[in-house]
C-alpha cells in the first residue's frame, strides 16, 4: 500500500493532477473508490476486497475525513490498495508526518508573482487621489 498526496492552494493544477491519476487507474482497469462523505467508514472501505482481485485506488477528497483511528489503521495494513488523498488547499505538515508509506507528496502552490500582483492592486486602491 502506498499513499499519494495531492494538495495546495492552486486548486486548478492540483485537480488536473488528480484527474490524471484517476485516468491512469481507469486505463489500467483498477477499481476506483472515491470518498468525499464525512459519514463514510474509511476503515471498512479499505478492509473490503476487490471483486476480481484487481488493484484498487481509494481517493479521499479531504484530509479532514481521516481521523486518528484511521491513521493508525493505515500504518498497520498491507494491502493491494493505493490511497490518494486530495485536498483543495494545503495539507498541514503535522498531518503528513502522522502518515506512513507516503510515496509521493505533490504540493501545487500559486505563483508568488500572483500575490505581488494582487498586493499592487491593494496599494493602488489605498492611495489618496491627487487633485490638481
N, C-alpha and C positions, 0 to 999 in steps of 0.2 A: 504494500500500500504506500502510495506517495500522496503528498498534499501539495497542491499548487495554489498560490495566492495571486489574485489579480485585483489591484486596488489603486486608488489615487484620486486626486481632485480633478483630473482630466477624465471625466466620466465618458466622454465620447470615445477616446482612444482605448480606455480600459474595456468598454463594452464591445468594441470591434475585436479586441483580443479574445474576449470571452466567446464571441461568435465563431472565431477561428478555431478555438479548442473544440467547441461543440460540432462544428462541421467536420473536423478531423475524426472525432469519435464516431460520428454517423457514417463517414466513409469507411471506417474500419469495422462497421457493424457492431459497435459496442452498445450495450444497454445504457440509456441515459436517464437518470433520475434527477429532477430539479426540485429543490426545496426552497420555498420562499414564504412559507406559512409559519407563524410563531407557534402554532399548535401541533406542528409535525413532530413526531417522535424520531429524531435523527438516529438514535441508537438502534431502534428496531429496523429502520430502513437500511442501516449499514449491516445489520445482522442477517438480513434476508439474502438468499442466494438468487442468482440469475436463473431464468427459466431454462436456458440451454447451456449453462456453464460458461458463457462468454464473459469477457471483461466488462466492467461496468464503470461508468463515470457518474459520480454523485456531485451535483452542483448545488452549493449552498449560497443563496443570494445575498445574505447579510451575515457578517461575522457575529452579530449580536444574537443570532439564533442558537449559537453554540454555548451551552452552559458548562460549568465546571465538571459535571459528571460526564458529559460527552467528551470533553477534552481528555479526561482520564481514560475513557474508553478508547479514544483514538490512539493513545500511547500504547495500549495493550493489544490491539488487534493486528492480525497479519492476514490480509485478505487480497483477493484479486480485484479490489476496488480502488479506483483512483478518485481522490477527493479534490474538488476545485472550489475554493472559497472566493467568491466575487463580492466586492463591496464598492459602491459608487463614491466612496470617499476614502481617505487614508485609514488603514487599519493601524491601531496603536502598537508600538513595539512591545509593550507589556503583554499583549495578547499573542503576538507572534512568538515570543520567547517561550510561552507555555506549550507550544506545539512541537511535537517530534516529527520527523520524516518530512519536513518541508523541503521538497525537491527544488522548487522554483518560486521566488518571491518577486513578482513583477509590479513595480510601482510606476504609475503614469501621472506625472506632475504637469501642471500648467506651466507654460514658459514664464520665466522671470521677467521677460520683456513685456508680457501682457500686464503684469502687475505694475510695472513702471509706467506703462501707457495709461492705465486707469488712475494711478496716482497723479499724473499730469493733469488729467481732467479735474480731479478734486482740487488741486492747487489753483487751477484756472477759474473754477467756479467760486472760489472763496476770495478772489481778488476784488477790491473795490473798483468800481468803474471810474475812469479818468474823464473828467468833464473839461471841455475847452472853454 
